[in-house]
Amino acid sequence: QVQLVESGGGLVQPGGSLRLSCAPSRSTVIRKDMAWYRQAPGKQRELVASITRGGTTSYTDSVKGRFTISRDNAKNTVYLQMNSLKTEDTAVYYCNADLWYSGNWVDAWGQGTQVNVSS
């Protein structure tokens, strides 16, 4: 099987920064867009940011101006730079992309990385 692997979460104070990374668990092809989602306790999973293969980005309103999504196509890696973090950014962050595996495109997710913003 193939999946995505996230890293970079942790505990940070309000106003601080974190950088998340995500890459496939094995060599593969990524079909097009890569995205970051998050899920806070008691809430539905929401799309935070996405990026096309060509670098076009999109953000949910609550993170515009604070978060930056980027990708390195040569490394099959997507990043989420999170600045000016707020307590309401606390959530498990998930990476998502379509990966080529065993002759099919697979809607792949990572296991999630916890981000805690607290003083």
DOMAR-719445 format. One record per atom (N, C-alpha, C): residue number from 0; residue in three letters; x, y, z. Coordinates in Angstrom, 1 decimal, padded with zeros to 4 digits, m for minus. Example, Ala and Ser with C-alpha at 12.3 -4.5 7.8 and 13.67 -1.06 7.14 Angstrom:
REM DOMAR-719445
+-----+------+--------+--------+--------+
: pos : code :      x :      y :      z :
+-----+------+--------+--------+--------+
:   0 :  ALA :  013.2 : m005.7 :  007.8 :
:   0 :  ALA :  012.3 : m004.5 :  007.8 :
:   0 :  ALA :  013.2 : m003.3 :  007.8 :
:   1 :  SER :  012.8 : m002.2 :  007.1 :
:   1 :  SER :  013.7 : m001.1 :  007.1 :
:   1 :  SER :  012.9 :  000.0 :  007.9 :
+-----+------+--------+--------+--------+
END
This chain:
REM DOMAR-719445
+-----+------+--------+--------+--------+
: pos : code :      x :      y :      z :
+-----+------+--------+--------+--------+
:   0 :  GLN :  000.8 : m001.2 :  000.0 :
:   0 :  GLN :  000.0 :  000.0 :  000.0 :
:   0 :  GLN :  000.9 :  001.2 :  000.0 :
:   1 :  VAL :  000.3 :  002.4 : m000.4 :
:   1 :  VAL :  001.0 :  003.6 : m000.4 :
:   1 :  VAL :  000.2 :  004.6 :  000.4 :
:   2 :  GLN :  000.9 :  005.5 :  001.2 :
:   2 :  GLN :  000.2 :  006.5 :  001.9 :
:   2 :  GLN :  001.1 :  007.7 :  002.0 :
:   3 :  LEU :  000.6 :  008.8 :  002.6 :
:   3 :  LEU :  001.3 :  010.0 :  002.8 :
:   3 :  LEU :  001.8 :  010.0 :  004.2 :
:   4 :  VAL :  003.0 :  010.6 :  004.4 :
:   4 :  VAL :  003.6 :  010.7 :  005.8 :
:   4 :  VAL :  003.8 :  012.2 :  006.1 :
:   5 :  GLU :  003.2 :  012.7 :  007.2 :
:   5 :  GLU :  003.3 :  014.1 :  007.6 :
:   5 :  GLU :  004.3 :  014.1 :  008.7 :
:   6 :  SER :  004.9 :  015.3 :  008.9 :
:   6 :  SER :  005.8 :  015.6 :  010.0 :
:   6 :  SER :  005.8 :  017.1 :  010.2 :
:   7 :  GLY :  006.3 :  017.5 :  011.4 :
:   7 :  GLY :  006.5 :  018.9 :  011.7 :
:   7 :  GLY :  005.5 :  019.5 :  012.7 :
:   8 :  GLY :  004.5 :  018.7 :  013.2 :
:   8 :  GLY :  003.6 :  019.2 :  014.2 :
:   8 :  GLY :  004.3 :  019.4 :  015.5 :
:   9 :  GLY :  003.5 :  020.0 :  016.5 :
:   9 :  GLY :  004.1 :  020.1 :  017.8 :
:   9 :  GLY :  003.3 :  021.2 :  018.6 :
:  10 :  LEU :  003.9 :  021.6 :  019.7 :
:  10 :  LEU :  003.3 :  022.6 :  020.6 :
:  10 :  LEU :  004.0 :  023.9 :  020.4 :
:  11 :  VAL :  003.2 :  025.0 :  020.2 :
:  11 :  VAL :  003.7 :  026.3 :  019.9 :
:  11 :  VAL :  002.8 :  027.3 :  020.6 :
:  12 :  GLN :  003.4 :  028.4 :  021.0 :
:  12 :  GLN :  002.7 :  029.5 :  021.7 :
:  12 :  GLN :  001.9 :  030.3 :  020.6 :
:  13 :  PRO :  000.8 :  031.0 :  021.0 :
:  13 :  PRO :  000.2 :  031.9 :  020.0 :
:  13 :  PRO :  001.2 :  032.9 :  019.5 :
:  14 :  GLY :  001.0 :  033.1 :  018.2 :
:  14 :  GLY :  002.0 :  034.0 :  017.5 :
:  14 :  GLY :  003.2 :  033.3 :  016.9 :
:  15 :  GLY :  003.4 :  032.1 :  017.3 :
:  15 :  GLY :  004.5 :  031.3 :  016.8 :
:  15 :  GLY :  004.3 :  030.7 :  015.4 :
:  16 :  SER :  005.3 :  029.9 :  015.0 :
:  16 :  SER :  005.3 :  029.3 :  013.7 :
:  16 :  SER :  005.7 :  027.9 :  013.7 :
:  17 :  LEU :  005.1 :  027.1 :  012.7 :
:  17 :  LEU :  005.5 :  025.7 :  012.5 :
:  17 :  LEU :  005.5 :  025.5 :  011.0 :
:  18 :  ARG :  006.3 :  024.5 :  010.6 :
:  18 :  ARG :  006.3 :  024.1 :  009.2 :
:  18 :  ARG :  006.0 :  022.6 :  009.1 :
:  19 :  LEU :  005.0 :  022.3 :  008.4 :
:  19 :  LEU :  004.6 :  020.9 :  008.2 :
:  19 :  LEU :  005.1 :  020.4 :  006.8 :
:  20 :  SER :  005.5 :  019.1 :  006.8 :
:  20 :  SER :  006.0 :  018.5 :  005.6 :
:  20 :  SER :  005.2 :  017.2 :  005.3 :
:  21 :  CYS :  005.0 :  016.9 :  004.1 :
:  21 :  CYS :  004.3 :  015.6 :  003.7 :
:  21 :  CYS :  004.9 :  015.1 :  002.4 :
:  22 :  ALA :  005.1 :  013.8 :  002.4 :
:  22 :  ALA :  005.6 :  013.1 :  001.2 :
:  22 :  ALA :  005.1 :  011.7 :  001.2 :
:  23 :  PRO :  005.0 :  011.0 :  000.0 :
:  23 :  PRO :  004.5 :  009.6 :  000.0 :
:  23 :  PRO :  005.5 :  008.7 :  000.7 :
:  24 :  SER :  005.0 :  007.6 :  001.2 :
:  24 :  SER :  005.7 :  006.6 :  001.9 :
:  24 :  SER :  006.7 :  005.8 :  001.0 :
:  25 :  ARG :  006.4 :  005.8 : m000.3 :
:  25 :  ARG :  007.3 :  005.1 : m001.3 :
:  25 :  ARG :  007.3 :  005.9 : m002.6 :
:  26 :  SER :  008.2 :  005.5 : m003.5 :
:  26 :  SER :  008.3 :  006.2 : m004.8 :
:  26 :  SER :  007.0 :  006.0 : m005.5 :
:  27 :  THR :  006.4 :  007.1 : m006.0 :
:  27 :  THR :  005.1 :  007.0 : m006.8 :
:  27 :  THR :  005.0 :  008.3 : m007.6 :
:  28 :  VAL :  003.8 :  008.4 : m008.2 :
:  28 :  VAL :  003.5 :  009.6 : m009.0 :
:  28 :  VAL :  002.3 :  010.3 : m008.3 :
:  29 :  ILE :  002.3 :  011.6 : m008.2 :
:  29 :  ILE :  001.2 :  012.3 : m007.7 :
:  29 :  ILE :  000.4 :  012.9 : m008.9 :
:  30 :  ARG : m000.9 :  012.7 : m008.9 :
:  30 :  ARG : m001.7 :  013.0 : m010.1 :
:  30 :  ARG : m001.7 :  014.5 : m010.3 :
:  31 :  LYS : m002.1 :  015.3 : m009.4 :
:  31 :  LYS : m002.2 :  016.8 : m009.6 :
:  31 :  LYS : m002.1 :  017.5 : m008.4 :
:  32 :  ASP : m003.3 :  017.9 : m007.8 :
:  32 :  ASP : m003.2 :  018.8 : m006.6 :
:  32 :  ASP : m002.8 :  018.0 : m005.3 :
:  33 :  MET : m002.2 :  018.8 : m004.4 :
:  33 :  MET : m001.9 :  018.3 : m003.1 :
:  33 :  MET : m002.6 :  019.3 : m002.1 :
:  34 :  ALA : m003.0 :  018.8 : m001.0 :
:  34 :  ALA : m003.8 :  019.6 : m000.1 :
:  34 :  ALA : m003.5 :  019.3 :  001.4 :
:  35 :  TRP : m003.7 :  020.3 :  002.2 :
:  35 :  TRP : m003.7 :  020.1 :  003.7 :
:  35 :  TRP : m005.1 :  020.3 :  004.2 :
:  36 :  TYR : m005.5 :  019.4 :  005.1 :
:  36 :  TYR : m006.8 :  019.5 :  005.8 :
:  36 :  TYR : m006.5 :  019.5 :  007.3 :
:  37 :  ARG : m007.5 :  019.9 :  008.1 :
:  37 :  ARG : m007.3 :  019.8 :  009.5 :
:  37 :  ARG : m008.6 :  019.5 :  010.2 :
:  38 :  GLN : m008.5 :  018.9 :  011.3 :
:  38 :  GLN : m009.7 :  018.5 :  012.1 :
:  38 :  GLN : m009.5 :  018.8 :  013.6 :
:  39 :  ALA : m010.3 :  019.7 :  014.1 :
:  39 :  ALA : m010.2 :  020.1 :  015.5 :
:  39 :  ALA : m011.2 :  019.2 :  016.3 :
:  40 :  PRO : m011.0 :  019.0 :  017.6 :
:  40 :  PRO : m011.9 :  018.1 :  018.4 :
:  40 :  PRO : m013.3 :  018.6 :  018.2 :
:  41 :  GLY : m014.2 :  017.6 :  017.9 :
:  41 :  GLY : m015.6 :  017.9 :  017.8 :
:  41 :  GLY : m016.1 :  018.7 :  016.6 :
:  42 :  LYS : m015.1 :  018.8 :  015.6 :
:  42 :  LYS : m015.5 :  019.5 :  014.4 :
:  42 :  LYS : m015.2 :  018.6 :  013.2 :
:  43 :  GLN : m015.8 :  019.0 :  012.0 :
:  43 :  GLN : m015.6 :  018.3 :  010.8 :
:  43 :  GLN : m014.2 :  018.6 :  010.2 :
:  44 :  ARG : m013.7 :  017.7 :  009.5 :
:  44 :  ARG : m012.4 :  018.0 :  008.8 :
:  44 :  ARG : m012.6 :  019.1 :  007.7 :
:  45 :  GLU : m011.7 :  020.0 :  007.7 :
:  45 :  GLU : m011.9 :  021.1 :  006.7 :
:  45 :  GLU : m010.6 :  021.3 :  005.9 :
:  46 :  LEU : m010.8 :  021.7 :  004.6 :
:  46 :  LEU : m009.7 :  022.0 :  003.7 :
:  46 :  LEU : m009.1 :  023.3 :  004.2 :
:  47 :  VAL : m007.7 :  023.3 :  004.4 :
:  47 :  VAL : m007.0 :  024.4 :  004.8 :
:  47 :  VAL : m006.3 :  025.1 :  003.6 :
:  48 :  ALA : m005.7 :  024.3 :  002.7 :
:  48 :  ALA : m005.0 :  024.9 :  001.6 :
:  48 :  ALA : m004.7 :  023.8 :  000.6 :
:  49 :  SER : m004.6 :  024.2 : m000.7 :
:  49 :  SER : m004.3 :  023.3 : m001.8 :
:  49 :  SER : m003.4 :  024.0 : m002.8 :
:  50 :  ILE : m002.7 :  023.1 : m003.5 :
:  50 :  ILE : m001.7 :  023.7 : m004.5 :
:  50 :  ILE : m001.7 :  022.7 : m005.7 :
:  51 :  THR : m001.8 :  023.3 : m006.9 :
:  51 :  THR : m001.7 :  022.5 : m008.1 :
:  51 :  THR : m000.3 :  022.2 : m008.5 :
:  52 :  ARG : m000.1 :  021.3 : m009.5 :
:  52 :  ARG :  001.2 :  020.9 : m009.9 :
:  52 :  ARG :  002.0 :  022.2 : m010.4 :
:  53 :  GLY :  001.2 :  023.1 : m011.0 :
:  53 :  GLY :  001.9 :  024.3 : m011.5 :
:  53 :  GLY :  002.1 :  025.4 : m010.4 :
:  54 :  GLY :  001.6 :  025.2 : m009.2 :
:  54 :  GLY :  001.9 :  026.1 : m008.1 :
:  54 :  GLY :  000.8 :  027.1 : m007.8 :
:  55 :  THR : m000.4 :  026.9 : m008.4 :
:  55 :  THR : m001.5 :  027.8 : m008.0 :
:  55 :  THR : m002.0 :  027.3 : m006.7 :
:  56 :  THR : m002.2 :  028.3 : m005.8 :
:  56 :  THR : m002.6 :  028.0 : m004.4 :
:  56 :  THR : m004.0 :  028.5 : m004.1 :
:  57 :  SER : m004.6 :  027.9 : m003.1 :
:  57 :  SER : m005.9 :  028.3 : m002.6 :
:  57 :  SER : m005.9 :  028.1 : m001.1 :
:  58 :  TYR : m006.6 :  029.0 : m000.3 :
:  58 :  TYR : m006.6 :  028.9 :  001.1 :
:  58 :  TYR : m008.0 :  029.2 :  001.6 :
:  59 :  THR : m008.3 :  028.5 :  002.8 :
:  59 :  THR : m009.5 :  028.9 :  003.5 :
:  59 :  THR : m009.3 :  030.3 :  004.1 :
:  60 :  ASP : m010.4 :  031.0 :  004.2 :
:  60 :  ASP : m010.3 :  032.4 :  004.6 :
:  60 :  ASP : m009.6 :  032.6 :  006.0 :
:  61 :  SER : m009.8 :  031.7 :  006.9 :
:  61 :  SER : m009.2 :  031.9 :  008.2 :
:  61 :  SER : m007.7 :  031.8 :  008.3 :
:  62 :  VAL : m007.1 :  031.3 :  007.2 :
:  62 :  VAL : m005.6 :  031.2 :  007.3 :
:  62 :  VAL : m004.9 :  032.1 :  006.3 :
:  63 :  LYS : m005.7 :  032.8 :  005.4 :
:  63 :  LYS : m005.1 :  033.7 :  004.4 :
:  63 :  LYS : m004.2 :  034.7 :  005.1 :
:  64 :  GLY : m003.0 :  034.9 :  004.5 :
:  64 :  GLY : m002.1 :  035.8 :  005.0 :
:  64 :  GLY : m001.2 :  035.3 :  006.1 :
:  65 :  ARG : m001.5 :  034.1 :  006.6 :
:  65 :  ARG : m000.7 :  033.5 :  007.7 :
:  65 :  ARG : m000.1 :  032.2 :  007.3 :
:  66 :  PHE : m000.8 :  031.4 :  006.5 :
:  66 :  PHE : m000.2 :  030.1 :  006.1 :
:  66 :  PHE :  000.2 :  030.2 :  004.6 :
:  67 :  THR :  001.2 :  029.5 :  004.3 :
:  67 :  THR :  001.7 :  029.4 :  002.9 :
:  67 :  THR :  001.9 :  027.9 :  002.6 :
:  68 :  ILE :  001.3 :  027.4 :  001.5 :
:  68 :  ILE :  001.5 :  026.1 :  001.0 :
:  68 :  ILE :  002.4 :  026.1 : m000.2 :
:  69 :  SER :  003.3 :  025.2 : m000.2 :
:  69 :  SER :  004.3 :  025.1 : m001.3 :
:  69 :  SER :  004.6 :  023.6 : m001.6 :
:  70 :  ARG :  005.2 :  023.3 : m002.8 :
:  70 :  ARG :  005.5 :  021.9 : m003.1 :
:  70 :  ARG :  006.8 :  021.9 : m003.9 :
:  71 :  ASP :  007.5 :  020.8 : m003.7 :
:  71 :  ASP :  008.7 :  020.5 : m004.5 :
:  71 :  ASP :  008.3 :  019.2 : m005.3 :
:  72 :  ASN :  008.1 :  019.4 : m006.6 :
:  72 :  ASN :  007.6 :  018.3 : m007.4 :
:  72 :  ASN :  008.7 :  017.3 : m007.6 :
:  73 :  ALA :  010.0 :  017.7 : m007.6 :
:  73 :  ALA :  011.1 :  016.7 : m007.7 :
:  73 :  ALA :  011.2 :  015.8 : m006.5 :
:  74 :  LYS :  010.8 :  016.3 : m005.3 :
:  74 :  LYS :  010.8 :  015.5 : m004.1 :
:  74 :  LYS :  009.4 :  014.9 : m003.8 :
:  75 :  ASN :  008.4 :  015.2 : m004.6 :
:  75 :  ASN :  007.0 :  014.8 : m004.3 :
:  75 :  ASN :  006.6 :  015.2 : m002.8 :
:  76 :  THR :  007.0 :  016.4 : m002.5 :
:  76 :  THR :  006.8 :  016.9 : m001.1 :
:  76 :  THR :  006.0 :  018.2 : m001.1 :
:  77 :  VAL :  005.0 :  018.2 : m000.2 :
:  77 :  VAL :  004.2 :  019.5 :  000.0 :
:  77 :  VAL :  004.5 :  020.0 :  001.4 :
:  78 :  TYR :  004.5 :  021.3 :  001.6 :
:  78 :  TYR :  004.8 :  022.0 :  002.8 :
:  78 :  TYR :  003.7 :  022.9 :  003.2 :
:  79 :  LEU :  003.5 :  023.1 :  004.5 :
:  79 :  LEU :  002.6 :  024.1 :  005.0 :
:  79 :  LEU :  003.3 :  025.0 :  006.0 :
:  80 :  GLN :  003.7 :  026.2 :  005.7 :
:  80 :  GLN :  004.3 :  027.1 :  006.6 :
:  80 :  GLN :  003.2 :  027.9 :  007.3 :
:  81 :  MET :  003.2 :  027.7 :  008.6 :
:  81 :  MET :  002.1 :  028.4 :  009.4 :
:  81 :  MET :  002.8 :  029.4 :  010.3 :
:  82 :  ASN :  002.4 :  030.7 :  010.1 :
:  82 :  ASN :  002.9 :  031.8 :  010.9 :
:  82 :  ASN :  001.7 :  032.4 :  011.7 :
:  83 :  SER :  002.1 :  033.2 :  012.7 :
:  83 :  SER :  001.1 :  033.9 :  013.5 :
:  83 :  SER :  000.0 :  033.0 :  013.9 :
:  84 :  LEU :  000.4 :  031.8 :  014.5 :
:  84 :  LEU : m000.6 :  030.8 :  014.9 :
:  84 :  LEU : m001.5 :  031.3 :  016.0 :
:  85 :  LYS : m002.7 :  030.8 :  015.9 :
:  85 :  LYS : m003.8 :  031.2 :  016.9 :
:  85 :  LYS : m004.2 :  029.9 :  017.6 :
:  86 :  THR : m004.8 :  030.1 :  018.8 :
:  86 :  THR : m005.3 :  028.9 :  019.5 :
:  86 :  THR : m006.3 :  028.1 :  018.6 :
:  87 :  GLU : m007.1 :  028.8 :  017.8 :
:  87 :  GLU : m008.1 :  028.1 :  017.0 :
:  87 :  GLU : m007.5 :  027.3 :  015.8 :
:  88 :  ASP : m006.2 :  027.4 :  015.6 :
:  88 :  ASP : m005.5 :  026.6 :  014.6 :
:  88 :  ASP : m005.2 :  025.2 :  015.2 :
:  89 :  THR : m005.4 :  025.0 :  016.5 :
:  89 :  THR : m005.1 :  023.7 :  017.1 :
:  89 :  THR : m006.0 :  022.6 :  016.4 :
:  90 :  ALA : m005.4 :  021.6 :  015.9 :
:  90 :  ALA : m006.1 :  020.5 :  015.2 :
:  90 :  ALA : m005.0 :  019.5 :  014.8 :
:  91 :  VAL : m005.6 :  018.4 :  014.3 :
:  91 :  VAL : m004.7 :  017.4 :  013.6 :
:  91 :  VAL : m004.7 :  017.8 :  012.1 :
:  92 :  TYR : m003.5 :  017.9 :  011.6 :
:  92 :  TYR : m003.4 :  018.3 :  010.2 :
:  92 :  TYR : m003.1 :  017.1 :  009.3 :
:  93 :  TYR : m003.8 :  017.0 :  008.2 :
:  93 :  TYR : m003.7 :  015.8 :  007.3 :
:  93 :  TYR : m003.3 :  016.3 :  005.9 :
:  94 :  CYS : m002.5 :  015.5 :  005.3 :
:  94 :  CYS : m002.1 :  015.7 :  003.9 :
:  94 :  CYS : m002.9 :  014.8 :  003.0 :
:  95 :  ASN : m003.2 :  015.3 :  001.8 :
:  95 :  ASN : m004.0 :  014.5 :  000.9 :
:  95 :  ASN : m003.6 :  014.7 : m000.6 :
:  96 :  ALA : m003.6 :  013.6 : m001.3 :
:  96 :  ALA : m003.2 :  013.7 : m002.7 :
:  96 :  ALA : m003.6 :  012.3 : m003.4 :
:  97 :  ASP : m003.8 :  012.4 : m004.7 :
:  97 :  ASP : m004.0 :  011.1 : m005.5 :
:  97 :  ASP : m002.7 :  010.6 : m005.9 :
:  98 :  LEU : m002.4 :  009.3 : m005.5 :
:  98 :  LEU : m001.1 :  008.7 : m005.7 :
:  98 :  LEU : m001.3 :  007.5 : m006.7 :
:  99 :  TRP : m000.4 :  007.2 : m007.5 :
:  99 :  TRP : m000.4 :  006.0 : m008.4 :
:  99 :  TRP :  000.1 :  004.8 : m007.7 :
: 100 :  TYR : m000.7 :  003.8 : m007.6 :
: 100 :  TYR : m000.3 :  002.5 : m006.9 :
: 100 :  TYR : m001.0 :  001.3 : m007.5 :
: 101 :  SER : m000.2 :  000.4 : m007.9 :
: 101 :  SER : m000.7 : m000.9 : m008.4 :
: 101 :  SER : m001.7 : m000.7 : m009.5 :
: 102 :  GLY : m001.4 :  000.2 : m010.4 :
: 102 :  GLY : m002.2 :  000.3 : m011.6 :
: 102 :  GLY : m003.5 :  001.2 : m011.4 :
: 103 :  ASN : m003.6 :  001.9 : m010.3 :
: 103 :  ASN : m004.7 :  002.7 : m010.0 :
: 103 :  ASN : m004.3 :  004.0 : m009.3 :
: 104 :  TRP : m005.2 :  005.0 : m009.4 :
: 104 :  TRP : m005.0 :  006.2 : m008.6 :
: 104 :  TRP : m005.7 :  006.0 : m007.3 :
: 105 :  VAL : m005.0 :  006.2 : m006.2 :
: 105 :  VAL : m005.4 :  006.0 : m004.8 :
: 105 :  VAL : m005.6 :  007.4 : m004.1 :
: 106 :  ASP : m006.8 :  007.6 : m003.5 :
: 106 :  ASP : m007.0 :  008.8 : m002.7 :
: 106 :  ASP : m006.3 :  008.6 : m001.4 :
: 107 :  ALA : m005.0 :  009.1 : m001.3 :
: 107 :  ALA : m004.2 :  008.8 : m000.1 :
: 107 :  ALA : m004.2 :  009.9 :  000.9 :
: 108 :  TRP : m004.2 :  009.5 :  002.1 :
: 108 :  TRP : m004.1 :  010.4 :  003.3 :
: 108 :  TRP : m003.0 :  010.0 :  004.2 :
: 109 :  GLY : m002.5 :  011.0 :  004.9 :
: 109 :  GLY : m001.5 :  010.7 :  006.0 :
: 109 :  GLY : m002.2 :  010.3 :  007.3 :
: 110 :  GLN : m001.3 :  010.0 :  008.2 :
: 110 :  GLN : m001.9 :  009.6 :  009.6 :
: 110 :  GLN : m002.2 :  010.8 :  010.4 :
: 111 :  GLY : m001.8 :  012.0 :  009.9 :
: 111 :  GLY : m002.0 :  013.2 :  010.7 :
: 111 :  GLY : m000.9 :  013.6 :  011.6 :
: 112 :  THR : m000.8 :  014.9 :  011.8 :
: 112 :  THR :  000.2 :  015.4 :  012.7 :
: 112 :  THR : m000.5 :  016.5 :  013.6 :
: 113 :  GLN : m000.3 :  016.4 :  014.9 :
: 113 :  GLN : m001.0 :  017.2 :  015.8 :
: 113 :  GLN : m000.3 :  018.6 :  016.0 :
: 114 :  VAL : m001.1 :  019.6 :  015.9 :
: 114 :  VAL : m000.6 :  021.0 :  016.1 :
: 114 :  VAL : m001.4 :  021.5 :  017.3 :
: 115 :  ASN : m000.7 :  021.9 :  018.3 :
: 115 :  ASN : m001.3 :  022.5 :  019.5 :
: 115 :  ASN : m000.7 :  023.9 :  019.7 :
: 116 :  VAL : m001.7 :  024.9 :  019.7 :
: 116 :  VAL : m001.3 :  026.3 :  019.9 :
: 116 :  VAL : m001.9 :  026.7 :  021.2 :
: 117 :  SER : m000.9 :  026.9 :  022.2 :
: 117 :  SER : m001.4 :  027.2 :  023.5 :
: 117 :  SER : m000.3 :  028.0 :  024.3 :
: 118 :  SER : m000.7 :  028.8 :  025.2 :
: 118 :  SER :  000.2 :  029.5 :  026.0 :
: 118 :  SER :  000.5 :  028.8 :  027.3 :
+-----+------+--------+--------+--------+
END
